[in-house]
Amino acid sequence: MRYSQFGLTVHDHSRATPGFTLFSPNSRRETYLIGMRGEVLHQWHHPLIPGNYAYLLANGNLLWAGRTKEANLPNTGGKGGFLREYDWDGHVVWEYRDDNQHHDFRRLPNGNTIYIGWEAMRPENAARVRGGVPGTEKEGVIYGDYVREIDPSGRSVWEWHAQDLEVERYPLNAVGHREEFAHANACCPLPNGDVMLSFRRISTIMIIDRRTGTPRWEQRDDSWGMQHDCELLPNGNILLFANGQDTGQPPHSRVIELDPETHKSVWEYRGNPPWTFFSPHISGAQRLESGNTLICEGQWGRIFEVTPQGEIVWEYINPFHGPQKSGTLSNWVFRAYRYAADSPQIRGRLGSAES
């Protein structure tokens, strides 16, 4: 759906969850924090367009990734390369560069940072990759993901490599290119130290046992259509954005709450009719303390909140456009987050601003 109205379009004061919403337009060098009326209350300026997104740490600092030009990598989206932490006033307090970094990154409770990167697969492992369109490797190379944890000095303290999986068990989407195996687009650290990953090219969510490096839980569902985002909810379920691309069904996206024990969906949001909600790439979702869900329909720059019954109670269309490589203008948003006024991230930092 193409939107012609931008900014705030819906606000049900009685049912929307008060707070402040953070997002980084994919084609701009700013991160914005807006109020419930859509007004910009705070912003950070960056030297690069985002390597997808930024989020607020519990100390109120902003952790952001920028997109560097260097590195010989697959011709797919999601590249970052430069991680930076800002204080509330925009001063740089930490930074780290790995041109192979892509998509996701998280600050751990111990102060370390975990992120996803790309690497060329070893030839003997690349030869085991199944599926995809024949001949679409990049100059004969297939790239795979690694997950790396670094300490504040940038020293690697733990790594995991997707090419060490039983590669044959995870065939690529039949219409996808073979320049990349799996394509991780989210890494979610779990309280016990394990890491949950979302792999787009194989429509799989997987939990990696930190100690053994092997999957301790996984689910593939091609009906998700190469999903994005995965978050562990307080009730133990998993929230994900099912993009709905190349499923053989009329294109439509869903937000799914998945019970990992039964492997079944216990809650879903979809458009009414379904094709009115569709982003074939990027996008994400956040479960709010009220029980409502904040959804980022990334391709359209649409950020909206729904009740458990699927009613839209707040909606904002990103008005900040920027140029894509093709020269067209875009208002894409990779992810968005809502923070309560009394949260550690916000408390006392916005003065009398209304949430």
LODO-832449 format. One record per residue (C-alpha): residue in three letters; y, z, x. Coordinates in pm, 1 decimal. Example, Ala and Ser with C-alpha at 12.3 -4.5 7.8 and 13.67 -1.06 7.14 Angstrom:
! LODO-832449
{"Ala", {-450.0, 780.0, 1230.0}}
{"Ser", {-106.0, 714.0, 1367.0}}
This chain:
! LODO-832449
{"Met", {0.0, 0.0, 0.0}}
{"Arg", {339.8, -97.5, 139.5}}
{"Tyr", {618.4, 153.6, 81.5}}
{"Ser", {978.4, 50.7, 17.7}}
{"Gln", {1116.4, 401.1, -33.2}}
{"Phe", {1142.5, 630.0, 270.9}}
{"Gly", {1201.4, 997.3, 327.6}}
{"Leu", {1110.4, 1254.9, 62.8}}
{"Thr", {963.6, 1101.3, -252.3}}
{"Val", {780.9, 1393.6, -420.6}}
{"His", {842.2, 1769.5, -411.7}}
{"Asp", {683.4, 1999.2, -668.1}}
{"His", {854.1, 2325.3, -571.9}}
{"Ser", {609.5, 2543.1, -762.4}}
{"Arg", {290.9, 2402.6, -609.7}}
{"Ala", {380.3, 2260.7, -267.4}}
{"Thr", {311.0, 2485.5, 31.4}}
{"Pro", {640.6, 2599.6, 190.2}}
{"Gly", {680.3, 2524.4, 557.6}}
{"Phe", {798.5, 2281.5, 821.2}}
{"Thr", {627.2, 1952.1, 902.4}}
{"Leu", {597.6, 1813.1, 1256.4}}
{"Phe", {530.2, 1447.7, 1341.9}}
{"Ser", {587.7, 1196.3, 1623.0}}
{"Pro", {638.1, 833.6, 1509.0}}
{"Asn", {411.0, 613.1, 1718.9}}
{"Ser", {688.7, 372.3, 1816.9}}
{"Arg", {966.5, 622.3, 1887.6}}
{"Arg", {1047.0, 864.7, 2168.8}}
{"Glu", {1113.4, 1162.1, 1944.2}}
{"Thr", {917.9, 1436.6, 1774.8}}
{"Tyr", {1069.0, 1560.6, 1447.9}}
{"Leu", {1038.1, 1889.5, 1261.5}}
{"Ile", {1145.9, 1850.5, 900.0}}
{"Gly", {1197.9, 2087.2, 607.1}}
{"Met", {1052.4, 2056.2, 261.1}}
{"Arg", {1349.1, 1842.0, 151.6}}
{"Gly", {1277.3, 1595.2, 431.6}}
{"Glu", {1574.7, 1702.4, 640.5}}
{"Val", {1537.5, 1697.6, 1021.0}}
{"Leu", {1577.9, 2056.6, 1141.6}}
{"His", {1474.6, 2018.9, 1504.8}}
{"Gln", {1364.4, 1745.3, 1741.8}}
{"Trp", {1247.2, 1680.3, 2094.1}}
{"His", {1324.7, 1370.1, 2303.5}}
{"His", {1065.8, 1212.6, 2534.7}}
{"Pro", {1068.9, 964.8, 2825.1}}
{"Leu", {785.5, 756.3, 2672.9}}
{"Ile", {651.1, 659.2, 2334.0}}
{"Pro", {380.6, 904.4, 2231.4}}
{"Gly", {22.8, 889.1, 2347.1}}
{"Asn", {-33.7, 948.1, 1979.2}}
{"Tyr", {103.5, 1288.7, 1880.5}}
{"Ala", {233.5, 1638.6, 1956.2}}
{"Tyr", {178.9, 1983.4, 1811.5}}
{"Leu", {327.0, 2331.1, 1840.2}}
{"Leu", {161.3, 2605.3, 2043.6}}
{"Ala", {157.9, 2965.8, 1926.0}}
{"Asn", {447.0, 3045.4, 2162.8}}
{"Gly", {666.9, 2785.3, 1992.0}}
{"Asn", {636.3, 2531.7, 2273.4}}
{"Leu", {554.4, 2167.7, 2204.4}}
{"Leu", {248.6, 2005.0, 2364.7}}
{"Trp", {291.8, 1626.9, 2370.3}}
{"Ala", {127.1, 1320.3, 2524.7}}
{"Gly", {314.0, 1010.5, 2640.4}}
{"Arg", {178.4, 661.7, 2691.0}}
{"Thr", {182.8, 539.2, 3050.9}}
{"Lys", {145.5, 173.2, 3148.2}}
{"Glu", {-91.0, 220.9, 3439.5}}
{"Ala", {-473.8, 202.0, 3443.4}}
{"Asn", {-724.6, -75.7, 3379.3}}
{"Leu", {-865.6, 33.3, 3045.4}}
{"Pro", {-1018.3, -116.3, 2728.6}}
{"Asn", {-787.6, -315.2, 2502.5}}
{"Thr", {-798.4, -54.2, 2228.4}}
{"Gly", {-542.7, 180.4, 2081.3}}
{"Gly", {-494.1, 544.7, 2158.2}}
{"Lys", {-380.7, 541.8, 2519.1}}
{"Gly", {-183.6, 838.9, 2649.6}}
{"Gly", {-181.0, 929.3, 3019.2}}
{"Phe", {92.3, 1190.3, 3049.3}}
{"Leu", {71.4, 1542.9, 2906.0}}
{"Arg", {382.3, 1755.9, 2886.1}}
{"Glu", {472.9, 2097.7, 2743.9}}
{"Tyr", {831.7, 2164.3, 2632.4}}
{"Asp", {993.6, 2488.4, 2531.9}}
{"Trp", {1181.8, 2505.8, 2202.1}}
{"Asp", {1501.6, 2381.0, 2365.5}}
{"Gly", {1334.3, 2077.5, 2523.5}}
{"His", {1294.9, 2207.7, 2878.3}}
{"Val", {977.2, 2096.7, 3056.6}}
{"Val", {753.3, 2391.1, 3142.6}}
{"Trp", {430.1, 2206.9, 3237.0}}
{"Glu", {306.9, 1852.5, 3285.5}}
{"Tyr", {-2.6, 1668.9, 3401.5}}
{"Arg", {-88.0, 1303.2, 3451.5}}
{"Asp", {-416.7, 1119.8, 3407.9}}
{"Asp", {-356.5, 755.8, 3318.6}}
{"Asn", {-703.1, 738.7, 3161.2}}
{"Gln", {-626.8, 1011.8, 2904.9}}
{"His", {-636.1, 893.6, 2545.3}}
{"His", {-603.9, 1014.4, 2186.5}}
{"Asp", {-649.6, 1391.2, 2183.8}}
{"Phe", {-570.9, 1703.0, 2386.6}}
{"Arg", {-576.4, 2074.8, 2302.9}}
{"Arg", {-454.3, 2394.0, 2466.4}}
{"Leu", {-731.1, 2654.2, 2492.0}}
{"Pro", {-690.3, 3030.6, 2441.5}}
{"Asn", {-739.4, 3087.9, 2817.2}}
{"Gly", {-439.2, 2866.2, 2899.6}}
{"Asn", {-646.1, 2567.7, 3008.6}}
{"Thr", {-611.0, 2224.3, 2847.9}}
{"Ile", {-891.3, 1998.9, 2726.8}}
{"Tyr", {-850.8, 1625.6, 2671.5}}
{"Ile", {-1034.7, 1294.6, 2628.9}}
{"Gly", {-1029.2, 1016.2, 2888.8}}
{"Trp", {-1182.6, 674.5, 2955.9}}
{"Glu", {-1408.3, 569.8, 3243.6}}
{"Ala", {-1607.4, 257.2, 3328.4}}
{"Met", {-1971.5, 317.6, 3242.5}}
{"Arg", {-2224.5, 288.9, 3520.4}}
{"Pro", {-2393.8, -55.2, 3493.5}}
{"Glu", {-2735.5, 92.5, 3419.0}}
{"Asn", {-2588.4, 291.6, 3128.8}}
{"Ala", {-2373.8, 5.4, 2999.2}}
{"Ala", {-2687.0, -210.5, 2981.4}}
{"Arg", {-2830.0, 34.1, 2726.9}}
{"Val", {-2540.8, -0.9, 2477.6}}
{"Arg", {-2659.9, -154.2, 2151.1}}
{"Gly", {-2464.1, -326.3, 1875.5}}
{"Gly", {-2118.7, -477.8, 1868.9}}
{"Val", {-2021.6, -843.1, 1903.2}}
{"Pro", {-2204.4, -1002.6, 2200.4}}
{"Gly", {-1984.7, -1105.0, 2490.9}}
{"Thr", {-1689.6, -883.1, 2402.4}}
{"Glu", {-1709.3, -653.0, 2703.1}}
{"Lys", {-1391.3, -635.2, 2911.3}}
{"Glu", {-1460.0, -855.2, 3214.4}}
{"Gly", {-1822.0, -747.3, 3192.8}}
{"Val", {-1735.4, -375.9, 3179.5}}
{"Ile", {-1800.4, -125.7, 2899.7}}
{"Tyr", {-1587.3, 187.7, 2900.1}}
{"Gly", {-1701.7, 529.5, 2783.4}}
{"Asp", {-1534.5, 862.5, 2714.2}}
{"Tyr", {-1519.1, 1179.4, 2916.5}}
{"Val", {-1395.7, 1521.1, 2808.8}}
{"Arg", {-1221.2, 1723.2, 3078.1}}
{"Glu", {-1091.7, 2078.5, 3086.1}}
{"Ile", {-820.7, 2152.6, 3342.5}}
{"Asp", {-655.8, 2478.7, 3444.0}}
{"Pro", {-273.8, 2509.3, 3455.1}}
{"Ser", {-271.9, 2373.1, 3811.9}}
{"Gly", {-452.2, 2056.2, 3697.0}}
{"Arg", {-785.9, 2143.4, 3855.2}}
{"Ser", {-1088.3, 2025.2, 3655.8}}
{"Val", {-1310.5, 2319.0, 3557.9}}
{"Trp", {-1549.8, 2145.2, 3313.3}}
{"Glu", {-1639.3, 1787.4, 3225.4}}
{"Trp", {-1866.1, 1601.5, 2986.6}}
{"His", {-1945.2, 1227.1, 2986.0}}
{"Ala", {-2048.9, 1025.7, 2680.5}}
{"Gln", {-2249.4, 783.9, 2895.1}}
{"Asp", {-2493.5, 1067.9, 2968.2}}
{"Leu", {-2603.9, 1063.1, 2603.7}}
{"Glu", {-2915.1, 877.2, 2492.9}}
{"Val", {-2695.2, 571.3, 2453.0}}
{"Glu", {-2959.4, 369.0, 2267.4}}
{"Arg", {-2952.0, 617.0, 1977.9}}
{"Tyr", {-2589.3, 533.8, 1896.7}}
{"Pro", {-2547.3, 160.2, 1825.6}}
{"Leu", {-2191.6, 34.0, 1789.6}}
{"Asn", {-2046.6, -88.8, 1462.3}}
{"Ala", {-2182.7, -442.0, 1419.8}}
{"Val", {-1838.5, -606.5, 1401.5}}
{"Gly", {-1680.3, -401.4, 1682.5}}
{"His", {-1611.5, -514.4, 2037.4}}
{"Arg", {-1839.4, -404.2, 2318.8}}
{"Glu", {-1559.3, -320.4, 2560.9}}
{"Glu", {-1599.7, 44.2, 2465.7}}
{"Phe", {-1886.8, 275.0, 2375.3}}
{"Ala", {-1831.8, 539.5, 2106.6}}
{"His", {-1445.0, 566.7, 2122.2}}
{"Ala", {-1369.6, 936.6, 2089.1}}
{"Asn", {-1048.1, 999.1, 1896.0}}
{"Ala", {-1056.0, 1376.3, 1843.7}}
{"Cys", {-1167.0, 1679.5, 2043.4}}
{"Cys", {-1173.8, 2012.9, 1863.6}}
{"Pro", {-1255.2, 2321.0, 2072.9}}
{"Leu", {-1469.9, 2572.2, 1884.4}}
{"Pro", {-1446.8, 2951.7, 1908.5}}
{"Asn", {-1773.6, 2977.1, 2104.3}}
{"Gly", {-1653.9, 2729.1, 2369.0}}
{"Asp", {-1841.8, 2425.7, 2237.0}}
{"Val", {-1646.8, 2108.3, 2158.5}}
{"Met", {-1653.9, 1899.5, 1840.5}}
{"Leu", {-1583.9, 1527.8, 1890.5}}
{"Ser", {-1512.0, 1238.3, 1656.1}}
{"Phe", {-1647.4, 899.4, 1771.4}}
{"Arg", {-1492.6, 606.3, 1584.0}}
{"Arg", {-1709.9, 313.0, 1698.8}}
{"Ile", {-2030.4, 489.4, 1590.8}}
{"Ser", {-1893.3, 676.3, 1282.0}}
{"Thr", {-2025.8, 1001.9, 1423.7}}
{"Ile", {-1907.1, 1360.0, 1454.3}}
{"Met", {-2085.3, 1559.6, 1723.0}}
{"Ile", {-2075.2, 1913.8, 1858.8}}
{"Ile", {-2142.4, 1938.8, 2232.0}}
{"Asp", {-2300.9, 2255.5, 2366.6}}
{"Arg", {-2070.9, 2353.4, 2651.1}}
{"Arg", {-2349.1, 2517.5, 2852.2}}
{"Thr", {-2608.2, 2239.2, 2833.9}}
{"Gly", {-2383.7, 1936.1, 2775.8}}
{"Thr", {-2614.9, 1815.9, 2499.6}}
{"Pro", {-2541.2, 1765.4, 2127.7}}
{"Arg", {-2631.8, 2070.8, 1921.4}}
{"Trp", {-2519.8, 1913.2, 1591.7}}
{"Glu", {-2428.1, 1562.4, 1487.6}}
{"Gln", {-2386.3, 1346.5, 1181.6}}
{"Arg", {-2343.9, 972.4, 1153.8}}
{"Asp", {-2227.0, 822.2, 828.0}}
{"Asp", {-2125.6, 457.6, 835.7}}
{"Ser", {-1964.8, 499.6, 492.4}}
{"Trp", {-1691.1, 700.2, 668.1}}
{"Gly", {-1573.4, 367.6, 810.2}}
{"Met", {-1494.1, 480.2, 1167.4}}
{"Gln", {-1327.2, 813.6, 1095.1}}
{"His", {-1047.3, 1001.7, 1270.7}}
{"Asp", {-971.9, 1369.4, 1319.5}}
{"Cys", {-1216.6, 1656.1, 1277.9}}
{"Glu", {-1125.4, 2020.0, 1232.5}}
{"Leu", {-1339.5, 2328.0, 1183.1}}
{"Leu", {-1222.1, 2518.5, 875.3}}
{"Pro", {-1229.9, 2899.3, 844.6}}
{"Asn", {-1521.9, 2867.8, 598.4}}
{"Gly", {-1730.1, 2685.7, 862.6}}
{"Asn", {-1696.2, 2342.0, 704.9}}
{"Ile", {-1552.7, 2034.3, 878.2}}
{"Leu", {-1246.2, 1842.3, 757.0}}
{"Leu", {-1222.0, 1473.7, 854.9}}
{"Phe", {-1028.8, 1156.2, 770.3}}
{"Ala", {-1271.7, 878.5, 672.5}}
{"Asn", {-1074.8, 559.0, 738.3}}
{"Gly", {-1306.6, 336.3, 533.0}}
{"Gln", {-1292.9, 29.7, 757.4}}
{"Asp", {-1575.4, -228.4, 766.6}}
{"Thr", {-1804.5, -41.6, 527.2}}
{"Gly", {-1895.1, -336.4, 304.6}}
{"Gln", {-1704.0, -169.8, 20.2}}
{"Pro", {-1350.2, -242.1, -107.7}}
{"Pro", {-1121.4, -87.2, 157.1}}
{"His", {-1022.2, 270.9, 83.1}}
{"Ser", {-985.3, 592.4, 281.0}}
{"Arg", {-1101.3, 943.4, 197.6}}
{"Val", {-1039.6, 1292.9, 326.5}}
{"Ile", {-1372.1, 1477.8, 331.5}}
{"Glu", {-1469.7, 1841.7, 361.9}}
{"Leu", {-1823.2, 1840.4, 500.6}}
{"Asp", {-2078.3, 2123.8, 494.7}}
{"Pro", {-2245.7, 2099.4, 837.7}}
{"Glu", {-2557.8, 2282.2, 716.6}}
{"Thr", {-2635.5, 2047.8, 428.3}}
{"His", {-2459.4, 1742.6, 582.6}}
{"Lys", {-2305.2, 1681.7, 240.5}}
{"Ser", {-1947.9, 1646.4, 119.2}}
{"Val", {-1824.6, 1947.9, -78.3}}
{"Trp", {-1471.8, 1813.6, -143.7}}
{"Glu", {-1303.6, 1476.0, -119.0}}
{"Tyr", {-964.0, 1325.0, -174.8}}
{"Arg", {-930.3, 955.3, -250.8}}
{"Gly", {-660.3, 746.7, -415.3}}
{"Asn", {-651.7, 668.3, -786.1}}
{"Pro", {-745.5, 387.5, -791.5}}
{"Pro", {-917.6, 422.8, -451.6}}
{"Trp", {-749.2, 124.4, -281.0}}
{"Thr", {-405.9, 284.6, -319.5}}
{"Phe", {-495.9, 516.8, -30.4}}
{"Phe", {-606.1, 329.6, 281.6}}
{"Ser", {-529.2, 348.3, 650.1}}
{"Pro", {-786.7, 156.6, 859.1}}
{"His", {-692.4, 341.8, 1178.6}}
{"Ile", {-517.2, 656.4, 1313.4}}
{"Ser", {-453.0, 929.5, 1044.5}}
{"Gly", {-564.3, 1288.8, 990.0}}
{"Ala", {-564.6, 1591.9, 762.4}}
{"Gln", {-485.8, 1964.2, 777.0}}
{"Arg", {-608.6, 2232.4, 537.7}}
{"Leu", {-318.3, 2463.8, 452.5}}
{"Glu", {-341.6, 2838.7, 386.6}}
{"Ser", {-261.8, 2776.8, 20.6}}
{"Gly", {-581.4, 2574.5, -14.8}}
{"Asn", {-384.9, 2250.4, -41.6}}
{"Thr", {-439.5, 1972.8, 212.9}}
{"Leu", {-173.4, 1790.9, 415.9}}
{"Ile", {-274.1, 1428.0, 473.3}}
{"Cys", {-132.8, 1174.6, 717.4}}
{"Glu", {-198.5, 817.2, 599.2}}
{"Gly", {-105.9, 690.1, 941.1}}
{"Gln", {-63.5, 314.1, 907.2}}
{"Trp", {199.9, 360.7, 638.2}}
{"Gly", {375.2, 662.2, 792.2}}
{"Arg", {292.9, 853.7, 474.7}}
{"Ile", {256.7, 1232.6, 492.7}}
{"Phe", {162.0, 1401.6, 166.6}}
{"Glu", {16.0, 1723.9, 28.5}}
{"Val", {-251.4, 1743.5, -239.0}}
{"Thr", {-397.7, 2030.7, -439.6}}
{"Pro", {-774.4, 2096.0, -448.5}}
{"Gln", {-773.0, 1890.1, -769.2}}
{"Gly", {-618.0, 1595.2, -583.4}}
{"Glu", {-269.6, 1615.8, -734.3}}
{"Ile", {14.4, 1508.5, -504.3}}
{"Val", {274.2, 1787.4, -483.0}}
{"Trp", {476.7, 1671.6, -179.0}}
{"Glu", {522.0, 1330.4, -19.9}}
{"Tyr", {732.6, 1197.0, 266.1}}
{"Ile", {738.2, 843.8, 407.5}}
{"Asn", {843.7, 828.9, 773.4}}
{"Pro", {1184.4, 652.6, 783.4}}
{"Phe", {1189.7, 623.2, 1164.6}}
{"His", {1072.0, 275.4, 1261.0}}
{"Gly", {1021.4, 132.5, 1607.9}}
{"Pro", {894.0, -189.7, 1769.0}}
{"Gln", {527.6, -263.6, 1822.9}}
{"Lys", {394.7, -487.6, 2103.5}}
{"Ser", {392.1, -774.3, 1854.0}}
{"Gly", {765.4, -729.4, 1800.0}}
{"Thr", {723.8, -609.9, 1443.0}}
{"Leu", {863.9, -277.2, 1326.5}}
{"Ser", {629.2, 9.8, 1250.2}}
{"Asn", {655.5, 361.9, 1112.4}}
{"Trp", {296.9, 461.4, 1204.5}}
{"Val", {217.5, 830.9, 1247.2}}
{"Phe", {-103.2, 945.8, 1418.8}}
{"Arg", {-109.7, 1302.8, 1283.3}}
{"Ala", {121.0, 1555.1, 1116.5}}
{"Tyr", {115.2, 1934.1, 1093.8}}
{"Arg", {271.5, 2188.5, 855.4}}
{"Tyr", {380.0, 2530.9, 989.3}}
{"Ala", {474.4, 2829.0, 772.7}}
{"Ala", {812.1, 2997.2, 824.3}}
{"Asp", {641.4, 3319.7, 936.7}}
{"Ser", {391.4, 3145.5, 1166.7}}
{"Pro", {400.6, 3223.0, 1541.7}}
{"Gln", {511.6, 2863.9, 1603.3}}
{"Ile", {823.2, 2891.9, 1385.2}}
{"Arg", {907.5, 3258.9, 1327.4}}
{"Gly", {1277.1, 3324.6, 1397.9}}
{"Arg", {1341.8, 2986.6, 1558.9}}
{"Leu", {1513.7, 2801.2, 1274.5}}
{"Gly", {1765.4, 3060.8, 1162.8}}
{"Ser", {1830.9, 3041.0, 789.5}}
{"Ala", {1662.9, 2702.9, 737.6}}
{"Glu", {1466.4, 2692.3, 413.3}}
{"Ser", {1098.7, 2611.1, 415.3}}
